[in-house]
Amino acid sequence: MSRLALTVAIPTYRREAVLVDTLRSLLAMEPRAAEILVLDQTATHEPETSHALQAMADAGDIGWVRLTLPSIPAAMNQGLLRAACPLVLFLDDDIAPEAGLLAAHVQAHAAHPQGIIVAGRVIQPWEEDVAVANGDPFRFASTQPRWIHEFMGGNFSVPRAIALELGGFDENFVKVAYRFEAEFAHRFKACGRQIRFEPAACLHHLKVTAGGTRTFGDHLSTWRPDHAVGAYYFALRTGTWRDFATRPLRSVTTRYHLRHPWRIVGTLFAELSAMAWAAALTLRGPKRLPDAATRTGP
């Protein structure tokens, strides 16, 4: 079976059968990736999941990397450091890939050898039967290639060497790591590089309700700052002060809060706690890979 010079890196947290199904779909592709890294932050899996993952690892089909602390950017940094291929494709752990997904990522990079991020097409469950016209505003279910400003963390590829030169992903994006992709895109573009949307690199996001970032609850109803801290940290890191100052008000002027006004106090508590947390993280400075550009191989 032929292999593409591509490492697929899949951060995963508290996912069971859907993770196994995702991996089996990727392993069945032709051509398939030269390497698949499962960056597993789950403390204990169900027995069926553990047996399936161990069998894939024993067969050499995946690299099963067990990580102690759940962190999306930290897991992705491990993917960069351990990748054996020059291109690294990051995917969600609850997807159904289309047949051309892997090859389309590789071909897009070959067409732009100067070094770009390739953002693939992502079809959400509510978009499965929605027609996307060419003139419609851009969304990640769009069907026309174009240059864009940001990317989705569940379907994008990047040259490993460039990502390492930038220090990888900022691990100060804690909990749900909201806006970590935007911060990486900000640094990537600041170096004069671009992000290309390639619809042929397509997958269907299953958006499983259990595990992943859903572990941290719903952002509209929780009093915890887990969902909001990334937004404030991003604003502080990029100097978008207006977003930082106005987000607390915007967070409670929603249709949800109009229908559930008793949630306003809890949401404001979460937002103000997140502001303080983000300020503390900013004072410490970004948490990236030190001297990462000098590291090569797994």
C-alpha positions in Angstrom: 0.0 0.0 0.0 1.4 3.4 -1.0 1.9 6.1 1.7 1.9 9.9 1.6 4.7 11.8 3.2 2.3 13.1 5.8 2.0 12.7 9.6 -1.6 12.8 10.8 -1.8 14.0 14.4 -5.0 13.5 16.4 -5.3 15.0 19.9 -8.0 13.1 21.8 -9.7 13.4 25.2 -12.3 11.1 26.6 -13.4 9.7 23.3 -14.2 6.0 22.9 -15.8 4.2 19.9 -15.8 7.3 17.7 -12.0 7.6 18.1 -11.6 4.0 16.9 -14.0 4.6 14.0 -12.1 7.7 13.0 -8.8 5.9 13.0 -10.1 2.9 11.0 -11.5 5.3 8.4 -8.1 6.9 8.0 -6.3 3.6 7.9 -8.6 2.4 5.1 -7.7 5.3 2.9 -5.6 4.8 -0.3 -3.1 6.3 -0.3 -2.9 6.5 3.4 -0.6 8.7 5.6 2.9 7.5 6.4 2.2 8.1 10.1 -0.7 8.5 12.4 -0.1 9.8 15.9 -2.8 9.5 18.5 -2.1 12.1 21.2 -4.2 10.6 23.9 -5.0 12.6 27.0 -7.6 10.2 28.4 -6.6 8.7 31.8 -8.6 5.4 31.4 -10.4 4.1 28.3 -13.2 1.6 28.1 -11.8 -1.9 27.6 -13.0 -2.2 24.0 -11.3 1.1 23.1 -8.0 0.2 24.8 -7.9 -3.2 23.1 -8.5 -1.6 19.7 -5.9 1.1 20.2 -3.4 -1.3 21.5 -4.0 -3.7 18.5 -3.4 -0.8 16.1 -0.3 0.3 17.9 1.1 -3.3 18.0 0.5 -3.6 14.2 2.4 -0.4 13.6 -0.6 1.4 12.2 -0.6 4.2 14.8 1.7 5.8 17.3 -0.2 5.8 20.6 1.2 8.6 22.7 -0.2 8.7 26.3 -0.2 12.2 27.8 -0.9 13.0 31.5 -2.5 16.5 31.4 -5.3 17.4 29.1 -4.3 20.3 26.9 -5.1 20.8 23.2 -2.1 23.0 22.3 0.3 20.8 24.4 -0.9 17.7 22.7 -0.5 19.4 19.3 3.0 20.5 20.2 3.8 16.8 21.0 2.5 16.0 17.5 4.9 18.5 16.0 7.9 17.2 18.0 7.2 13.5 17.3 6.2 13.8 13.7 8.5 11.9 11.3 7.2 13.6 8.1 7.7 17.2 6.8 3.9 17.9 6.7 1.7 17.5 9.8 -2.1 17.3 9.4 -4.1 17.9 12.6 -7.5 16.3 12.7 -10.4 16.0 15.2 -11.0 12.7 16.9 -14.7 12.5 15.8 -14.7 12.8 12.1 -15.7 10.9 8.9 -13.1 11.8 6.3 -13.9 11.9 2.6 -11.7 9.8 0.3 -9.5 12.7 -1.0 -8.8 14.3 2.4 -5.2 13.3 2.8 -4.1 13.6 -0.8 -5.7 17.0 -1.1 -3.6 18.4 1.8 -0.4 17.1 0.3 -1.2 18.4 -3.2 -2.1 21.8 -1.9 1.3 22.1 -0.2 3.0 20.9 -3.3 1.3 23.7 -5.3 2.5 26.3 -2.7 6.1 25.2 -1.8 6.8 28.6 -0.1 5.1 27.2 3.0 1.5 27.8 3.8 -1.2 26.5 6.2 -3.8 24.4 4.3 -7.3 24.6 5.9 -9.6 21.8 4.8 -13.3 21.8 4.4 -15.4 21.0 7.5 -19.0 20.0 7.2 -20.9 20.2 10.5 -23.9 18.0 11.2 -26.4 20.8 10.5 -24.7 21.5 7.1 -25.0 18.0 5.6 -28.0 18.9 3.5 -27.3 22.6 3.0 -26.3 23.7 -0.5 -23.4 26.2 -0.5 -23.6 28.6 -3.4 -20.4 30.2 -4.8 -21.5 33.7 -3.9 -22.4 32.9 -0.3 -20.3 34.3 2.5 -17.3 32.1 3.4 -17.7 29.4 5.9 -15.7 26.2 6.3 -18.3 24.2 4.5 -17.7 26.3 1.4 -16.8 24.7 -1.9 -14.5 27.3 -3.5 -10.7 27.5 -2.7 -9.5 30.9 -1.5 -7.0 32.6 0.8 -8.4 33.1 4.3 -7.3 34.7 7.6 -7.9 31.9 10.1 -8.4 28.1 10.2 -10.2 25.4 12.1 -8.1 23.3 14.4 -9.8 20.0 13.4 -8.7 20.0 9.8 -5.5 21.8 8.9 -2.0 21.0 7.8 1.3 22.9 8.2 4.9 22.3 7.3 6.5 20.9 10.5 9.7 23.0 10.2 7.8 26.3 9.9 5.5 25.5 12.9 8.6 24.6 15.0 10.3 27.8 14.0 7.3 29.7 15.4 7.5 27.8 18.7 4.5 25.6 18.0 1.2 26.4 19.7 0.8 28.5 22.8 0.0 26.3 25.8 -1.4 29.2 27.7 -4.6 28.5 25.8 -6.0 26.4 28.7 -9.1 24.2 29.1 -11.1 24.4 25.8 -8.3 26.4 24.3 -10.7 28.8 22.5 -8.9 31.0 19.9 -5.6 29.1 20.0 -5.9 28.6 16.2 -6.4 32.4 15.7 -3.3 33.2 17.7 -1.2 30.7 15.7 -2.6 32.2 12.5 -1.8 35.7 13.7 1.9 34.7 14.2 2.0 32.7 11.0 0.7 35.6 8.9 3.0 38.1 10.7 5.9 36.2 9.1 4.5 37.0 5.7 2.9 33.6 5.1 -0.6 32.7 4.0 -3.5 30.3 4.8 -5.2 28.5 1.9 -8.7 27.0 2.1 -8.8 23.8 0.1 -12.3 22.3 -0.1 -11.1 19.0 -1.7 -9.5 18.3 1.7 -12.9 17.5 3.2 -14.3 15.8 6.3 -17.5 15.6 8.2 -17.4 16.6 11.8 -19.6 14.3 13.9 -19.6 16.7 16.9 -20.0 13.9 19.4 -21.6 15.2 22.6 -19.4 13.3 25.1 -15.7 13.9 25.5 -13.5 16.5 24.0 -14.2 20.1 24.8 -17.7 19.2 25.7 -16.3 17.8 28.9 -16.1 21.4 30.1 -19.8 22.1 29.8 -21.8 24.6 27.7 -20.3 28.1 27.4 -23.8 29.7 27.8 -24.8 28.1 31.0 -21.5 27.4 32.9 -20.2 29.7 35.7 -16.6 28.4 35.0 -14.2 30.5 33.0 -13.0 27.5 30.9 -14.6 28.7 27.7 -13.9 32.4 27.9 -10.2 32.6 29.1 -8.9 31.9 25.6 -10.8 34.8 24.1 -9.4 37.3 26.6 -5.9 35.9 26.4 -6.0 36.1 22.6 -7.2 39.8 22.8 -4.3 40.6 25.2 -1.7 38.8 23.1 -2.8 40.5 19.9 -3.7 44.0 21.3 -7.4 43.8 20.4 -8.4 45.9 23.4 -11.9 46.6 22.2 -12.7 42.9 22.1 -11.3 42.5 25.6 -13.3 45.4 27.1 -16.6 44.7 25.4 -16.8 40.9 25.7 -18.4 40.8 29.2 -21.4 42.9 28.0 -21.6 40.9 24.7 -21.6 37.6 26.6 -24.9 38.4 28.4 -26.7 40.2 25.6 -27.7 37.0 23.8 -31.0 35.4 22.9 -30.1 32.6 25.3 -29.8 35.1 28.2 -32.9 36.9 27.1 -34.8 33.6 27.6 -32.8 32.6 30.7 -32.0 35.9 32.6 -31.2 34.0 35.8 -28.0 32.8 33.9 -26.6 36.4 33.6 -24.9 36.5 37.0 -23.2 33.2 36.4 -22.0 34.2 32.9 -20.7 37.5 34.2 -18.8 35.7 37.0 -17.3 33.3 34.4 -16.3 36.2 32.1 -14.7 38.3 34.9 -12.8 35.3 36.2 -11.6 34.6 32.7 -10.4 38.2 32.3 -8.3 37.9 35.5 -7.0 34.4 34.5 -6.0 35.7 31.0 -4.2 38.7 32.5 -2.2 36.5 34.8 -1.3 34.2 31.8 -0.3 37.2 29.8 2.0 38.5 32.5 3.8 35.2 32.5 4.4 35.4 28.8 3.6 32.8 26.1 4.2 29.1 26.7 5.7 27.7 23.5 8.3 25.2 22.5 11.7 26.4 23.5 14.4 26.0 20.9 12.0 23.9 18.9 13.6 24.7 15.6 16.7 22.7 16.5 14.7 19.5 17.1 14.2 17.0 14.4 12.5 13.6 14.2 10.3 11.8 16.7 
